[in-house]
Amino acid sequence: MANRRRKSQFSYTPGKKIKSPGLRRNPSFIGVIIVLAMFLIFLFGRENLFSNNFDISGEFAVHFIDIGQGDSILIQNSDNEFMLIDTGENSQYSKLSSYLEQHGVREFKYVIFTHPHADHIGAAHRIVREYNIDKLIMPSVYHDTVTFRNLMDALDEKGLGITRAEAGDNYKFGDAEFLILAPFSEEYNNLNNYSVVVLMNHGNNRFLFTGDMERESENEVIRHCQTNNFNIRADVLKVSHHGSSSSSQAALLDLIRPKLSVIQVGEGNSHNHPNLQVIGRLEDTGSEIIRTDWHGDIIILSNGRNLSVRTSKGDYDGRFADALEEDEFIDKEEKQNDY
């Protein structure tokens, strides 16, 4: 049951050197060695950014984990409690479990499985079996796949109940709180629209996590905000559906106006994610874009007033890879699938 001991910030209407004589006789060889050493320091220094020396315990942090073409988000509060949104594909579980171990995760206060597609809940059954979970939140929908049945079996074995995601429900998470913004309905033709959408406050900083919500669910959120004068402005947006053209319409982005947009997407994926038109719409809002295929694992730290960003491929500095030229982009029609 949600903790409501204090008034919510939300107003919501539900719906080391080597010496060698040989080296001294060959200055050019020394130069090669120096360049090689600098390269290795740069390379491994970047890859080890999130080593055990990178201690962020006691801070509020949102981790967008690079697990390829899928979503997995780890959130920690200043009390060192953890929350997980999605797991990515089962094939990526070794990366996910190593990441969780590296950051000292032993249990979760909350786990949210946004919707029953394998790129979001592929390793859900393993998370359920291997970790203690205080509260599991899911949408009210069944999906007849091996992935979903594996999850249901794990829940039965663990004796873990499901809390249905209902728009308007508010939850405390240490010094933060989050709101279930969607879904509004229990009947959609597209599973993506069942996505559990989460709006989280940490002090004055706001994060919006959208799963794979598409236009139908987006339109419901837009109508709700307009009808109830509800503010969904957010500093950080987890871009829906890996930047697919089926989501992130301009009307919704105009309500969110994110300072930073994070796209969880696999490098060279076959779905042409993210779509260039979506990138353009995000840029039109003034948002900076950061992506797991370019930047690797992404950690956004919040002190309740300001945000800072770290990535596994180097500290984020606001500069991005060059955009594709128009003639380099082949606009293929996106097919309906499990992504």
C-alpha positions as MATLAB code, in Angstrom:
seq = 'MANRRRKSQFSYTPGKKIKSPGLRRNPSFIGVIIVLAMFLIFLFGRENLFSNNFDISGEFAVHFIDIGQGDSILIQNSDNEFMLIDTGENSQYSKLSSYLEQHGVREFKYVIFTHPHADHIGAAHRIVREYNIDKLIMPSVYHDTVTFRNLMDALDEKGLGITRAEAGDNYKFGDAEFLILAPFSEEYNNLNNYSVVVLMNHGNNRFLFTGDMERESENEVIRHCQTNNFNIRADVLKVSHHGSSSSSQAALLDLIRPKLSVIQVGEGNSHNHPNLQVIGRLEDTGSEIIRTDWHGDIIILSNGRNLSVRTSKGDYDGRFADALEEDEFIDKEEKQNDY';
ca = [
       0.000    0.000    0.000;
       1.364    3.444   -0.911;
       2.835    5.465    1.930;
       0.844    8.632    2.393;
       2.211    9.891    5.710;
       2.988   13.332    4.320;
       1.246   15.388    1.700;
       2.333   14.504   -1.801;
       4.024   17.056   -4.075;
       1.724   15.858   -6.806;
      -1.713   17.249   -7.420;
      -3.465   14.672   -9.490;
      -6.879   13.575  -10.550;
      -6.633    9.790  -10.989;
      -7.729    8.411  -14.584;
      53.617    2.825  -12.411;
      58.117    3.293  -15.362;
      60.397    1.015  -17.352;
      64.113    1.810  -17.929;
      66.059    0.186  -20.782;
      69.324    1.117  -22.616;
      67.571    0.123  -25.805;
      64.835    2.634  -25.254;
      67.338    5.458  -24.651;
      68.984    4.712  -28.063;
      65.661    4.923  -29.915;
      63.681    8.119  -29.181;
      61.075    7.380  -31.831;
      60.312    4.033  -30.210;
      59.874    5.834  -26.885;
      57.360    8.090  -28.572;
      55.365    5.100  -29.796;
      55.354    3.608  -26.288;
      54.146    6.898  -24.779;
      51.321    7.214  -27.288;
      50.298    3.606  -26.716;
      50.344    4.072  -22.924;
      48.207    7.221  -23.190;
      45.715    5.376  -25.365;
      45.433    2.485  -22.906;
      44.964    4.858  -19.975;
      42.226    6.663  -21.895;
      40.531    3.464  -22.998;
      40.560    1.603  -19.699;
      39.987    4.744  -17.683;
      36.721    5.232  -19.538;
      35.653    1.635  -19.278;
      36.386    1.571  -15.538;
      34.491    4.745  -14.741;
      31.967    2.673  -12.859;
      34.590    0.596  -11.016;
      34.488    0.089   -7.263;
      36.199    3.473   -6.892;
      33.101    5.130   -8.287;
      31.116    5.269   -5.069;
      27.782    7.027   -5.196;
      26.192    5.392   -2.201;
      24.068    7.812   -0.245;
      23.155    9.815   -3.359;
      20.025    9.886   -5.466;
      20.917    8.428   -8.847;
      19.151    7.126  -11.923;
      21.100    4.504  -13.902;
      20.146    3.894  -17.531;
      21.878    0.555  -18.069;
      23.263   -0.212  -21.528;
      21.744   -3.601  -22.244;
      21.414   -3.206  -26.021;
      18.024   -2.931  -27.672;
      15.945   -2.841  -24.532;
      15.216   -0.975  -21.318;
      16.556   -1.391  -17.801;
      16.672    1.469  -15.316;
      18.048    1.304  -11.770;
      17.108    4.050   -9.323;
      18.722    4.505   -5.915;
      17.814    6.964   -3.186;
      19.985    8.542   -0.474;
      18.916    5.786    1.927;
      20.559    3.267   -0.467;
      17.232    1.727   -1.344;
      16.791    0.528   -4.891;
      14.084    0.472   -7.518;
      14.211   -1.299  -10.891;
      12.232   -0.496  -14.016;
      12.458   -3.363  -16.543;
      15.271   -5.870  -17.221;
      15.984   -5.958  -20.954;
      16.283   -9.252  -22.845;
      17.158  -12.455  -20.991;
      20.327  -12.678  -23.144;
      21.550   -9.469  -21.474;
      21.057  -10.682  -17.918;
      24.795  -11.257  -17.274;
      25.376   -7.535  -17.897;
      22.429   -6.527  -15.756;
      23.272   -8.813  -12.836;
      26.949   -7.737  -12.902;
      25.872   -4.114  -12.867;
      23.545   -4.658   -9.927;
      26.259   -6.529   -8.003;
      28.761   -3.749   -8.707;
      26.424   -1.210   -7.143;
      25.633   -3.323   -4.106;
      22.052   -4.186   -4.973;
      20.699   -7.000   -2.837;
      17.004   -6.201   -2.781;
      14.490   -3.833   -4.276;
      11.955   -1.632   -2.576;
      10.075   -1.430   -5.865;
      10.240   -3.263   -9.172;
       8.172   -2.102  -12.145;
       7.750   -4.227  -15.243;
       6.275   -1.714  -17.672;
       4.709   -4.113  -20.181;
       5.130   -7.760  -21.259;
       7.538   -7.486  -24.209;
      10.797   -9.466  -24.036;
      13.041   -6.409  -24.474;
      11.589   -5.094  -21.228;
      10.847   -8.200  -19.129;
      13.087  -10.860  -20.727;
      14.966  -11.427  -17.455;
      12.084  -10.574  -15.137;
      11.765  -14.153  -13.899;
      15.447  -14.148  -12.855;
      15.098  -10.876  -10.969;
      12.080  -12.285   -9.121;
      13.905  -15.491   -8.199;
      17.247  -13.920   -7.218;
      16.260  -10.744   -5.365;
      13.915   -9.796   -2.570;
      11.232   -7.401   -3.771;
       9.040   -5.386   -1.432;
       6.522   -4.335   -4.083;
       6.106   -5.398   -7.708;
       4.062   -3.123   -9.967;
       2.753   -4.257  -13.350;
      -0.062   -3.357  -15.758;
      -3.191   -5.455  -15.870;
      -2.503   -7.436  -19.042;
      -1.623  -11.044  -19.927;
       0.719  -12.018  -22.791;
       0.822  -15.643  -23.957;
       4.607  -15.992  -24.450;
       7.337  -18.113  -22.853;
       8.814  -14.913  -21.408;
       5.598  -13.938  -19.655;
       4.831  -17.468  -18.491;
       8.361  -17.717  -17.016;
       7.619  -14.581  -15.026;
       4.304  -15.913  -13.775;
       5.942  -19.197  -12.719;
       8.662  -17.306  -10.818;
       6.047  -15.218   -9.028;
       4.158  -18.342   -8.000;
       7.350  -20.000   -6.725;
       8.323  -16.915   -4.740;
       4.816  -16.251   -3.493;
       5.108  -12.641   -4.642;
       1.958  -10.723   -5.356;
       1.426   -8.090   -8.039;
       0.310   -4.522   -7.425;
      -1.689   -3.369  -10.421;
      -0.468   -0.124  -11.958;
      -3.230    2.434  -11.653;
      -3.005    6.011  -12.880;
      -2.986    8.378   -9.926;
      -1.336    6.050   -7.417;
       1.439    7.779   -5.467;
       4.412    6.056   -3.741;
       7.154    7.225   -1.360;
      10.768    6.260   -2.178;
      13.007    7.660    0.576;
      13.525   11.356   -0.148;
      11.700   10.989   -3.459;
       8.218   10.066   -4.525;
       6.722    8.828   -7.745;
       3.374    8.833   -9.436;
       1.873    6.303  -11.816;
       0.825    8.510  -14.735;
      -0.414    5.784  -17.084;
      -1.885    3.503  -18.300;
      -5.428    4.793  -18.056;
      -7.153    1.802  -19.621;
      -7.141   -1.982  -19.334;
      -8.000   -2.496  -23.001;
      -5.481   -1.582  -25.720;
      -4.882   -3.246  -29.071;
      -1.126   -2.619  -28.791;
       0.757   -3.982  -25.759;
       3.072   -0.951  -25.796;
       0.208    1.239  -24.680;
      -0.121   -0.737  -21.446;
       3.290    0.678  -20.475;
       3.518    1.862  -16.884;
       4.517    5.527  -17.068;
       6.241    6.931  -13.970;
       6.722   10.570  -12.988;
       9.293   10.877  -10.173;
      10.096   13.893   -8.006;
      13.392   14.276   -6.155;
      13.334   17.722   -4.606;
      12.900   20.114   -7.513;
      14.148   17.594  -10.074;
      11.708   15.513  -12.076;
      12.165   12.360  -14.134;
       9.623   10.864  -16.547;
       9.929    7.180  -17.451;
       7.678    6.180  -20.335;
       8.291    2.521  -21.183;
       7.144    1.979  -24.772;
       3.969    4.063  -24.678;
       2.658    4.947  -28.128;
       0.247    7.527  -29.483;
      -2.948    6.127  -27.996;
      -1.608    6.239  -24.442;
       0.172    9.526  -25.146;
      -3.108   11.076  -26.247;
      -4.772    9.960  -23.030;
      -2.003   11.631  -21.028;
      -2.295   14.801  -23.113;
      -6.073   14.966  -22.595;
      -5.704   14.353  -18.879;
      -3.117   17.128  -18.511;
      -5.227   19.584  -20.496;
      -8.477   18.742  -18.717;
      -6.993   18.783  -15.213;
      -4.316   21.455  -15.726;
      -1.779   18.818  -14.643;
       1.915   19.652  -15.085;
       4.218   16.903  -16.439;
       7.241   19.146  -17.085;
      10.354   17.011  -16.451;
      14.098   17.665  -16.343;
      14.857   14.164  -17.636;
      12.788   12.156  -20.106;
      13.327    8.471  -20.824;
      12.296    8.608  -24.475;
       9.540    6.165  -25.220;
       9.926    3.059  -27.362;
      13.684    3.533  -28.009;
      12.947    6.645  -30.077;
      10.483    4.965  -32.427;
       8.371    7.107  -34.759;
       5.282    5.601  -33.138;
       5.865    7.683  -29.994;
       7.084   11.053  -28.737;
       4.637   13.182  -30.654;
       5.190   16.943  -30.550;
       2.084   17.691  -28.477;
       3.325   15.496  -25.640;
       6.935   16.729  -25.815;
       5.626   20.291  -25.631;
       4.066   19.437  -22.271;
       7.214   17.700  -20.963;
       9.895   20.047  -22.398;
      12.786   17.935  -21.055;
      16.246   19.415  -20.449;
      17.790   16.010  -21.112;
      16.338   13.143  -23.131;
      17.740    9.641  -22.671;
      17.287    7.038  -25.399;
      17.899    3.387  -24.504;
      18.739    1.764  -27.815;
      21.010   -0.928  -29.290;
      23.895    0.057  -31.554;
      23.109   -0.698  -35.197;
      19.688   -2.087  -34.347;
      17.510   -3.371  -37.170;
      14.540   -1.171  -36.213;
      16.129    2.140  -37.274;
      15.785    3.412  -33.724;
      15.915    6.217  -32.949;
      13.897    7.788  -35.713;
      15.346   11.062  -37.094;
      12.019   12.844  -36.912;
      11.776   12.010  -33.220;
      15.325   13.331  -32.727;
      14.241   16.508  -34.473;
      11.167   16.906  -32.281;
      13.282   16.458  -29.150;
      15.775   19.048  -30.370;
      12.914   21.440  -31.131;
      12.037   21.429  -27.426;
      15.622   22.515  -26.600;
      16.429   19.142  -25.083;
      19.916   17.629  -25.116;
      20.000   13.984  -26.169;
      22.073   11.205  -24.666;
      21.948    7.575  -25.834;
      23.114    4.223  -24.541;
      24.401    3.195  -28.002;
      26.698    6.256  -28.036;
      27.420    6.834  -24.346;
      27.064    3.381  -22.741;
      25.760    3.193  -19.194;
      24.386    6.536  -18.076;
      24.069    7.764  -14.485;
      22.205   10.952  -13.670;
      22.806   12.260  -10.143;
      20.357   14.581   -8.427;
      20.829   16.648   -5.260;
      17.256   17.830   -5.431;
      18.223   21.077   -7.198;
      20.855   20.256   -9.845;
      21.700   17.308  -12.059;
      25.078   15.853  -13.100;
      25.709   13.127  -15.659;
      28.337   10.372  -15.859;
      28.681    7.726  -18.562;
      30.782    4.575  -18.996;
      32.328    6.019  -22.179;
      33.498    9.230  -20.501;
      31.897   12.129  -18.678;
      29.000   13.565  -20.587;
      29.831   17.084  -21.798;
      26.842   18.002  -23.913;
      28.531   17.305  -27.254;
      27.168   14.605  -29.487;
      28.289   12.560  -32.481;
      27.655   14.252  -35.809;
      24.132   13.871  -37.079;
      23.502   11.739  -40.133;
      23.236   13.545  -43.459;
      19.870   13.167  -45.105;
      21.228   10.936  -47.895;
      22.795    8.607  -45.317;
      19.466    7.791  -43.812;
      17.173    5.210  -45.325;
      13.705    5.740  -44.004;
      12.231    2.280  -43.737;
       8.694    1.688  -42.632;
       8.688    0.451  -39.037;
       6.846   -2.817  -38.597;
       4.685   -3.838  -35.695;
       6.728   -6.210  -33.534;
       7.694   -6.860  -29.957;
       9.695   -3.599  -29.751;
];
